[in-house]
Every structure is written in C-alpha cells, then in structure tokens.
Amino acid sequence: MQNWLHFIKDYPHEFTIQYPPRRAYFMQHFRASKQEGLFNQEKELLLYLHIPFCESKCYYCNFAVDVRNKESVFEAYTEALCKEIVSYEDVLHPEVQIKGIDIGGGTPTRLPIPLLQKVLQQLTPFIENAKKQHLFPLSIETTPNIAANELDKLQMLLDYGVERVSMGIQSFNVTNLADVNRSLHIRKNEEAVANIRKVGFKRFNADLIFGLPQQSIIDWQYDIERIIELAPDSITTYDCLYRGKGRALTRKTKSLPSIEKYGAMYDLAYQLLTEAGYYAPYGSVNYSKYPDETGTSAYFEGRLLDGAAYLGLGNYSSNQIDDYWYFNTYKVDAYIEQVMKGESVIGDFYRLPAAELYAKYLLYSFNYGFLDEMRFQKRFGHSLGEVFADSLQVALDNGWMVQDGTRWRLVEGQFKNMNYLRSLFYSKQAKQWLMGLGKSLVN
C-alpha cells in the first residue's frame, strides 16, 4: 500500500473519475468474444442515444465527435440511428421499464429540427414509458450558441417530450474558452438561458469546468458567481482531465494544475454554491436547488449511483449489462454503413471480472461525494465494507473519508486528495499494470 501511495504522489493526474486506467489495459486483459442479445431478458434499462456532431472539438474532449457540417451526413446518421432503435424492438418492449433516457454527444441539438423530430418520434413510446419512472426522464445536451440562436428548436424539444436540458457553459472567461477551442460560445450565455427559461423545461442544468489551462482561482470565482446569477436548477462542476493521449489538451498544456489547486477550486465552488442555496454532499460535483435531487439526469443517476444496465445507441456509444461492457463502432461512416446493411455494430467488447466492475462503479459513485453500502450490496451482492476493508481503513486513518451510517462520505476539505481516494479502489491487477508502466506514463 505504501508503494502504491508513493506512486500516486508521483503521477497524481492519472487518477480521475474514469476507469480503466488506460484503454490499453482492458484491451490487453479483458477482450472477449462479441455476444448479441445480452439485453433480451432485462426488465429495467437505461437508454442512451449518441449524436456525435459538434461545431468544433474542444481540446479537453475525448468523446467520439464529428465536426462535419453536411446535411447528407446528418440525414444518413439519423436514418441509421432510427433503424438501430427499431432493431431493439424485442428488447424495448412495453413490459421493460425505461428508467431514464439521455441524448448526448457531441451536440445532439446540432441536428436540424426535422431530423431531431424524427429521432424523438422514434423514441415516443420509450419516453412515455420512462415518464412512469421519473419526473423528468428525458435529458438532452445543447450549447449556448444553439440555445441562443434557435428558440424554435428548443420549443420543438419540449413539445416532443424533452423535460431536462443540460448546457455546457464551461467558463465565462473569453481567454480560457479560446484556449480550449470554444470561442463559438462566447457571450451567448445570457440569451441562451433566457430562451431555455422562455420555453419552460422542467429542469435546466449548466456545466462548468475547473482546472482549465491558465485558469486562476480568481477566474474560477468569477465563473461561479456568474453561474449563480443565471440560477439554473442544477450545476455540474467538472474537474478538467488531462490523462491520456486522446485529448488535444494533454499535448498542448505544458504545465498541469496541481492537485492542491484542484482542491482549492473545488472548495471555493462548494462554499459559494452552498451559500447560494444549492445542495450537494461535499465531494459531489453535482449541485441542485432541490435538496431531494442529485442534480444529474435520470440516466446518470441510474448508471453512476445504481450501476444499472444501460443500452447505448449510435456510434461509439457504450453498453453495460452484468459483467459485459462494450462499445458500438467508432467511426460515423462505418456505423452508418453497418446499420444500413443490417450488420452488427458491436465494436470493442469486454468481459470484466468483479474487481474491475467494482472499480468502475465506485469511481463513478465519487461523482456524488460518497460510497453507498446499500447500493453496492444491491448491485454486487457483497458488502462494500468487507470487500474493501483495507482501502476504507486507509481512507479513514488518513482523514479522507468518514463512515456515516450506510455511507462512506468524503470529509470536507479533502477533495485535494481525490487522486488517492480514487486509487484505493483500483483492482490489484490494474495497480500492478500501471506501476509497470512507470515513467512511460504520459499525463
């Protein structure tokens, strides 16, 4: 354990909310033969639709996005996506409970109105199903640029059943946005929020990022104060990730923010947002005006907190059920071709042992500032306190966490040690693999 903690100190940016530690780790150890029909017997499901199109690719992004602005590509992708939805008619039958639906990307609202309507029409029976399970089950992502300029599109979304909109503001600082290739969205925030409010969605979420290149504590305080003025129903504060080669930001940033700076930024946001009437357990990156809500979508609550099975549709969407985790085809054009030919779109496919499933689930749970014994027991059939007795004891001994009933929660002021906390729940095999890479790691 001491060797491991020293390793974390040397490579602090490795330990983010994302697991596995590298894509190569799962590829080397857990690739499995592809299987169809895994969801056929499932009684409860979460549903995710990926629409990959963006106006530009932000440097911090490692999602599967496509920046082409071609009507023909939009149309072909929409047709393929709708056809993939239909192909799951044996899975998505009326007896299955749809616990939440997210439409993400990319920027799904980049699609023209008629194409978005087509997708939402295809989803109508599942939206009605999900309304029986949650107050606002369907969530979609947009940008300030789109929300400010396309009021008619927002109205159409509401008319077709979208009840929650999440908008990525990320920062109000012109320089910080330009540094990560988000200049298109500068100075659109007020008009965008006004339009979202005018339409009347049940919930409106806004995203901010801290730890951006050159972002100071003063910059971050300004961002928090501005978002409070706009008063969304919920606020998500992501810590900017630099791990891995998939982000342009990793290559472009010479000096990474220290872990202590991340902690100071988180603590400042927590103080200002809670003082402004937003609720969150300490350590959670999700804040809500409503004390009985997490601030996240129904889909993310089910996926991150409950570890529920989720079905992903669209290129490079992820799927998880039982001990299987897999992705659809990555490239947009290949995805379209395979769907239209009636071929399987299953791409990278893994079967994970229990230790890897535990790690993925628990790191996601830290998004909410705690680990929940009851949810862990329900998901895996084992006691969190017993499976991770040594790791939890290290967290307790160092004052990073405290046991509170059936939860282990982050101690206030300890977000600066999240890299240590996250690492405690890595599998033994993942720890050995990472330490074997040593100095070859690229932050």
C-alpha positions in Angstrom: 0.0 0.0 0.0 2.8 2.4 0.8 4.5 1.8 -2.5 1.1 2.4 -4.2 0.6 5.7 -2.4 4.1 6.9 -3.4 3.3 6.0 -7.0 0.1 8.1 -6.8 2.0 11.0 -5.5 4.4 10.8 -8.5 1.6 10.5 -11.0 -1.4 12.4 -9.5 -3.2 13.2 -12.8 -3.6 9.6 -13.6 -6.4 9.1 -11.1 -9.6 10.6 -12.5 -13.2 9.5 -12.3 -12.5 7.5 -15.5 -11.8 3.8 -15.3 -10.0 1.8 -16.7 -6.6 3.5 -16.1 -6.0 3.2 -19.9 -8.0 1.7 -22.7 -5.0 -0.5 -23.4 -5.3 -2.1 -20.0 -8.8 -3.5 -20.8 -7.8 -4.4 -24.4 -4.8 -6.4 -23.2 -6.6 -8.3 -20.4 -10.4 -8.5 -20.8 -11.3 -8.6 -24.5 -13.9 -11.2 -25.1 -15.9 -12.7 -28.0 -18.8 -10.5 -29.1 -22.2 -11.6 -28.0 -25.6 -10.4 -29.3 -28.9 -10.4 -27.4 -27.5 -9.6 -24.0 -30.4 -7.3 -23.1 -33.2 -9.6 -24.2 -34.2 -10.7 -20.7 -33.6 -7.4 -18.9 -36.7 -5.9 -17.1 -35.2 -2.5 -16.4 -33.0 -0.4 -18.7 -31.4 3.0 -19.1 -31.2 4.2 -22.7 -28.6 6.5 -24.2 -28.5 7.9 -27.8 -25.3 9.3 -29.1 -25.5 12.1 -31.7 -21.8 12.9 -32.4 -22.0 16.2 -34.3 -20.3 19.3 -32.9 -19.5 22.8 -34.3 -15.9 22.3 -33.2 -14.0 19.8 -31.0 -13.0 21.2 -27.6 -9.4 20.4 -26.7 -10.3 18.7 -23.4 -12.8 16.3 -25.2 -12.1 12.6 -25.9 -15.6 11.7 -26.9 -16.5 10.4 -30.4 -17.4 13.6 -32.1 -17.7 14.6 -35.8 -17.3 18.3 -36.8 -18.6 17.9 -40.4 -21.4 20.3 -41.3 -23.0 18.3 -44.1 -26.8 17.8 -44.4 -26.2 14.5 -46.2 -24.2 13.2 -43.2 -26.8 14.4 -40.7 -29.6 12.7 -42.7 -27.7 9.4 -43.1 -26.8 9.2 -39.5 -30.4 10.0 -38.3 -31.7 7.3 -40.6 -29.2 4.8 -39.2 -29.9 5.7 -35.6 -33.6 5.3 -36.1 -33.1 2.0 -37.7 -30.9 0.8 -34.8 -33.6 1.8 -32.4 -36.1 -0.3 -34.3 -33.7 -3.2 -34.3 -34.1 -3.4 -30.5 -37.9 -3.8 -30.6 -37.5 -7.2 -28.9 -35.6 -5.6 -26.0 -37.5 -2.3 -25.7 -41.0 -3.9 -25.4 -43.7 -2.3 -23.2 -43.0 -4.6 -20.2 -39.5 -3.3 -19.8 -39.2 -0.3 -17.5 -37.1 2.5 -19.1 -35.6 4.3 -16.0 -34.1 7.2 -17.9 -33.1 8.4 -21.4 -30.2 10.7 -22.3 -29.4 12.1 -25.7 -25.8 13.3 -25.8 -22.8 13.6 -28.0 -21.3 15.6 -29.4 -24.1 18.1 -29.5 -27.3 16.4 -30.4 -29.1 19.7 -30.9 -26.8 20.3 -33.8 -29.2 18.3 -35.9 -31.8 20.3 -37.9 -35.3 20.3 -36.5 -36.8 17.8 -38.9 -34.1 15.2 -38.1 -34.4 15.8 -34.3 -38.1 15.4 -34.6 -37.6 12.1 -36.4 -35.4 10.7 -33.6 -37.8 11.9 -30.9 -40.8 10.4 -32.7 -39.0 7.1 -32.8 -38.4 7.4 -29.0 -42.0 8.4 -28.2 -43.2 5.0 -26.7 -40.0 4.8 -24.6 -40.4 8.4 -23.4 -44.0 7.6 -22.3 -42.7 4.5 -20.5 -39.9 6.5 -18.8 -42.4 9.1 -17.5 -43.9 6.4 -15.3 -40.5 6.0 -13.6 -39.1 9.6 -13.2 -40.4 13.2 -13.0 -38.1 14.3 -15.9 -36.7 11.2 -17.5 -35.5 12.6 -20.9 -32.5 14.8 -21.0 -30.6 16.4 -23.9 -27.4 18.4 -24.3 -27.1 21.7 -26.1 -24.6 24.6 -26.3 -25.0 28.4 -25.7 -24.7 29.1 -29.4 -27.6 26.8 -30.3 -29.8 27.8 -27.4 -29.3 31.5 -28.1 -30.0 31.3 -31.8 -32.6 28.6 -32.2 -35.5 29.2 -30.0 -37.8 27.2 -32.3 -35.6 24.2 -31.8 -35.9 24.4 -28.1 -39.7 24.7 -28.3 -39.8 21.6 -30.5 -37.7 19.6 -27.9 -40.3 20.4 -25.2 -43.2 19.6 -27.5 -41.7 16.2 -28.2 -41.1 15.2 -24.5 -37.7 16.7 -23.5 -38.0 17.9 -19.9 -34.4 18.5 -18.9 -31.8 20.4 -20.9 -28.1 20.5 -20.0 -25.9 23.3 -21.5 -22.2 23.3 -21.4 -21.1 26.9 -20.5 -17.7 25.7 -19.1 -16.4 29.2 -18.4 -17.3 32.8 -18.8 -13.7 33.8 -19.4 -13.0 34.6 -23.0 -9.3 33.6 -22.8 -10.0 30.4 -21.1 -12.6 29.4 -23.6 -10.4 30.3 -26.5 -7.6 28.2 -25.0 -9.8 25.1 -25.3 -11.4 25.9 -28.7 -14.8 27.0 -27.5 -14.8 30.5 -29.0 -18.1 29.9 -30.8 -20.0 30.0 -27.5 -18.5 33.2 -26.0 -21.1 35.8 -24.9 -24.1 33.7 -25.8 -24.9 32.6 -22.3 -27.5 35.1 -21.1 -29.5 34.9 -24.3 -29.3 31.1 -24.2 -30.5 30.9 -20.6 -33.3 33.4 -21.4 -34.5 31.2 -24.3 -34.4 28.0 -22.2 -36.4 29.7 -19.5 -38.9 31.1 -22.0 -39.6 27.6 -23.4 -40.2 26.2 -19.9 -38.3 23.0 -19.4 -38.8 21.3 -16.0 -35.1 21.3 -15.3 -32.2 23.2 -16.7 -28.6 22.2 -15.9 -25.4 24.2 -16.6 -21.9 22.8 -16.8 -18.7 24.5 -15.7 -15.1 23.2 -15.8 -12.3 23.9 -13.3 -8.6 23.3 -13.7 -8.5 24.6 -17.3 -5.1 25.8 -18.7 -4.1 29.1 -17.2 -7.4 29.3 -15.2 -6.8 31.2 -11.9 -8.7 31.0 -8.7 -10.0 34.5 -9.5 -11.2 33.3 -12.9 -13.0 30.4 -11.3 -14.6 32.5 -8.6 -15.9 34.8 -11.4 -17.3 31.7 -13.2 -19.1 30.5 -10.1 -20.6 34.0 -9.3 -21.8 34.4 -12.9 -23.5 30.9 -12.9 -25.2 31.7 -9.6 -26.6 34.9 -11.2 -28.1 32.8 -14.1 -29.7 30.5 -11.5 -30.0 27.1 -13.3 -31.9 24.3 -11.5 -28.6 22.4 -11.2 -24.9 23.0 -11.8 -22.3 20.4 -12.7 -18.6 21.4 -12.0 -16.2 19.1 -13.8 -12.6 18.9 -12.9 -10.7 19.2 -16.2 -8.9 15.9 -17.1 -5.5 15.7 -18.7 -4.9 12.0 -18.5 -4.3 10.0 -21.7 -3.4 10.7 -25.3 -7.0 11.2 -26.6 -7.3 14.8 -25.7 -5.6 17.6 -27.6 -5.4 19.4 -24.3 -3.0 16.8 -23.0 -0.5 17.6 -25.7 -1.0 21.4 -25.7 -0.7 22.0 -22.0 2.9 22.3 -20.7 2.1 22.9 -17.0 -0.7 20.9 -15.4 -2.7 22.3 -12.5 -1.6 20.9 -9.2 -3.8 18.6 -7.2 -3.8 21.2 -4.4 -5.2 23.7 -6.9 -8.0 21.4 -7.9 -8.8 21.0 -4.2 -8.8 24.8 -3.7 -11.0 25.3 -6.7 -13.5 22.7 -5.6 -13.7 24.0 -2.1 -14.3 27.5 -3.3 -17.2 26.3 -5.6 -18.6 24.2 -2.8 -18.6 27.2 -0.4 -20.1 29.7 -2.9 -22.7 27.3 -4.3 -24.0 26.0 -1.0 -24.1 29.6 0.4 -26.3 30.4 -2.7 -28.8 27.7 -1.9 -27.5 24.8 -3.9 -27.4 21.4 -2.3 -24.7 18.7 -2.6 -22.8 16.4 -0.3 -19.2 17.5 0.0 -17.2 15.9 -2.8 -20.1 15.8 -5.2 -19.6 17.7 -8.5 -23.3 18.0 -8.9 -25.4 20.7 -7.2 -29.1 21.1 -7.2 -31.6 23.7 -6.0 -33.7 20.9 -4.7 -32.4 19.0 -1.6 -34.0 15.7 -2.7 -32.4 15.7 -6.1 -28.9 14.8 -7.2 -28.7 17.5 -10.0 -28.0 14.8 -12.6 -30.3 13.2 -15.2 -32.3 10.1 -14.5 -30.0 8.2 -16.8 -26.8 9.2 -14.9 -28.4 8.6 -11.5 -29.2 5.1 -12.6 -25.9 4.5 -14.3 -23.5 6.1 -11.8 -25.3 5.6 -8.5 -27.1 2.3 -9.0 -24.9 0.6 -11.6 -27.9 -0.2 -13.6 -27.8 -1.8 -17.1 -27.6 0.7 -19.9 -28.1 0.3 -23.6 -26.3 2.7 -25.9 -27.4 3.5 -29.5 -25.3 5.4 -32.0 -21.6 5.4 -32.9 -19.2 4.5 -30.1 -22.0 4.5 -27.5 -21.1 2.3 -24.5 -23.3 -0.5 -23.2 -23.1 -2.4 -19.9 -25.0 -5.3 -18.5 -23.9 -7.8 -15.9 -20.1 -8.2 -16.4 -20.1 -7.2 -20.1 -19.0 -3.8 -21.2 -18.8 -2.9 -24.9 -18.9 -0.1 -27.5 -20.5 0.4 -30.8 -18.4 1.1 -33.9 -16.3 4.2 -33.5 -16.4 6.0 -37.0 -19.6 7.6 -38.1 -19.4 6.4 -41.7 -18.7 2.9 -40.7 -21.5 2.9 -38.2 -24.0 4.1 -40.8 -22.9 1.5 -43.3 -23.1 -1.3 -40.9 -26.5 -0.4 -39.6 -28.0 0.1 -43.1 -26.6 -3.3 -44.2 -28.2 -4.9 -41.1 -24.7 -5.9 -39.7 -23.8 -5.9 -36.1 -22.3 -2.5 -34.9 -20.7 -4.0 -31.7 -17.1 -2.9 -31.6 -14.7 -3.3 -28.6 -16.2 -5.9 -26.3 -15.0 -6.8 -22.8 -16.0 -9.2 -20.1 -14.9 -7.9 -16.7 -14.0 -9.7 -13.5 -15.6 -8.5 -10.3 -12.6 -6.3 -9.2 -12.8 -4.3 -12.4 -16.6 -3.9 -12.1 -16.2 -2.7 -8.5 -13.6 -0.1 -9.5 -15.6 1.3 -12.4 -18.7 1.6 -10.2 -17.0 3.1 -7.2 -15.1 5.8 -9.1 -18.4 6.8 -10.7 -20.0 7.0 -7.3 -17.4 9.5 -6.2 -19.2 12.0 -8.5 -21.7 12.3 -5.7 -19.2 12.6 -2.8 -19.9 9.2 -1.2 -19.9 5.4 -1.5 -23.1 3.7 -0.6 -23.1 0.3 1.1 -26.8 -0.4 0.3 -26.4 0.3 -3.4 -23.1 -1.7 -3.6 -24.8 -4.6 -1.9 -27.8 -4.5 -4.3 -25.6 -4.2 -7.4 -23.0 -6.9 -6.5 -24.4 -9.0 -3.7 -21.4 -8.3 -1.4 -20.6 -5.9 1.4 -18.6 -2.9 0.4 -17.1 -2.7 3.9 -15.9 -6.3 3.7 -14.6 -6.3 0.1 -12.7 -3.0 0.6 -11.9 -3.2 4.3 -8.2 -2.3 3.9 -8.8 0.5 1.4 -11.6 2.0 3.5 -9.4 1.8 6.6 -6.6 3.7 4.8 -9.2 6.4 3.9 -10.4 6.6 7.5 -6.9 6.6 9.0 -5.8 9.5 6.7 -9.0 11.5 7.5 -10.1 11.5 3.8 -13.4 9.8 4.5 -15.7 9.1 7.4 -18.4 6.4 7.8 -21.9 7.9 8.2 -24.5 5.2 8.6 -24.5 3.1 5.4 -22.3 5.6 3.5 -18.7 6.4 3.4 -18.5 10.1 2.6 -15.7 12.5 1.8 -14.5 14.7 4.6 -14.9 18.4 4.0 -11.6 19.9 2.8 -10.3 16.6 1.4 -11.1 17.0 -2.3 -7.5 17.7 -2.8 -6.8 14.0 -2.0 -9.3 12.6 -4.5 -6.5 11.1 -6.6 -5.5 9.0 -3.5 -9.1 8.1 -2.8 -9.9 7.0 -6.3 -6.8 4.9 -6.5 -7.7 2.9 -3.4 -10.4 1.1 -5.3 -8.4 0.2 -8.4 -8.1 -3.6 -8.9 -4.8 -5.2 -7.8 -4.2 -6.1 -11.4 -4.7 -2.5 -12.6 -2.3 -1.3 -9.9 0.4 -3.7 -11.0 -0.2 -2.8 -14.6 0.1 1.0 -14.0 3.2 0.7 -11.8 4.8 -1.4 -14.5 4.3 1.4 -17.0 6.1 3.8 -14.5 7.9 6.6 -16.3 6.4 5.7 -19.7 3.1 7.1 -18.5 2.0 10.2 -20.4 -0.1 12.6 -18.4 
